[in-house]
Amino acid sequence: MRKRTTCPGSLTKMRKTPSYLKGLAETRARAAAEVQRYSALAAEVQLRLAEAQAALDSCDRLIVRFDPRLDPTTIEPIFAHKGRYGKHGALSNTVLAVVQEAYPREINTTEVAVHVQLRLAIDFETPVERGLWVDSSLRNALKQLYRRKLIERLHDPAVKTGAPGIWRGVAPSGIA
């Protein structure tokens, strides 16, 4: 039987990482991932804001060109939607697209809600109204896509943690 040897001094150089430091590093890693995700969302919001502002400015210039007596800033915004989400199936199709675009990364329900809200131009009067929409319409769309095996559920719905659900797109065919 051969005796195991170690390099001189190797035991003094290797230190065990304390558990509190491991936990802190994991918390930091999760926070960094959230910062990256929300930064990407912020970039998308900035882009859409710039596009909407350009369209608004263009309309204002045309209104003043056709009738200089009109003040475009007195025109009230309209927050109504023709057919809440557009064509039949638009909500489910948009939710599916958002989850699939995140693949292979998972995406939580909150992120899905923000992306869907942006893409379908859905506005809510209050945070309570938005919460009700997430709890009913959005979660139902996610559940239906899961039942149809178009997305994966990475959380246990029976365990109530208060955290948003975690979803992932199904691997495209040919990819394991």
C-alpha positions, -999 to +999 in steps of 0.1 A: +000+000+000+013+033-010+014+062+015-004+093+005+018+124+005+010+161+004+030+190-008+048+208+020+028+238+031-003+228+012-023+223+043-015+258+056-025+275+023-059+258+020-085+273+042-121+261+046-146+288+036-169+296+064-206+289+058-217+325+064-193+336+036-207+309+013-242+321+020-232+357+014-215+347-019-246+329-030-268+359-020-245+382-039-246+359-070-284+359-070-285+397-066-261+401-095-284+379-117-314+401-107-294+432-115-286+418-150-322+408-156-337+441-145-310+461-164-321+442-196-357+451-188-348+487-181-330+488-215-361+475-232-383+500-214-359+529-224-361+518-260-399+516-260-401+549-242-378+565-269-400+551-297-432+563-281-417+597-275-406+600-311-441+590-323-456+616-299-433+643-311-440+635-347-478+637-341-474+670-323-454+685-351-481+674-377-510+687-356-493+721-353-484+721-390-521+714-399-535+739-374-511+761-355-540+772-331-541+737-316-520+728-286-512+691-287-504+690-250-541+696-242-550+662-258-556+637-230-539+603-233-561+572-240-553+541-220-581+519-235-574+488-255-593+474-284-596+437-275-576+437-243-546+418-258-553+419-295-563+388-315-575+357-298-546+339-281-523+369-281-517+368-243-507+331-244-486+336-275-468+365-260-462+347-227-448+317-246-425+340-267-411+357-236-404+324-218-389+308-249-367+339-256-352+335-221-343+298-228-321+282-215-322+307-186-352+305-163-375+335-159-398+344-130-434+354-132-426+390-123-402+393-153-427+376-176-453+401-164-431+431-172-422+418-207-458+410-215-470+443-202-445+461-225-452+440-256-490+442-254-489+479-241-511+470-211-515+498-186-529+495-151-545+523-130-531+509-097-506+483-085-536+464-071-551+462-106-518+449-119-515+424-091-550+410-099-540+407-136-508+388-127-527+365-102-555+357-127-548+362-164-510+359-165-508+329-141-536+311-160-517+316-193-485+302-177-504+272-162-520+264-196-487+266-214-472+243-187-501+218-191-496+218-229-459+210-222-447+242-240-429+255-209-414+239-177-424+248-141-392+250-120-410+257-087-434+236-066-468+253-066-478+234-035-451+252-015-462+288-008-430+308-004-443+342-015-417+343-042-426+345-079-429+312-098-399+302-119-404+291-156-383+279-184-389+272-221-388+237-234-357+228-253-361+232-291-363+199-308-329+184-315-314+200-284-311+180-252 
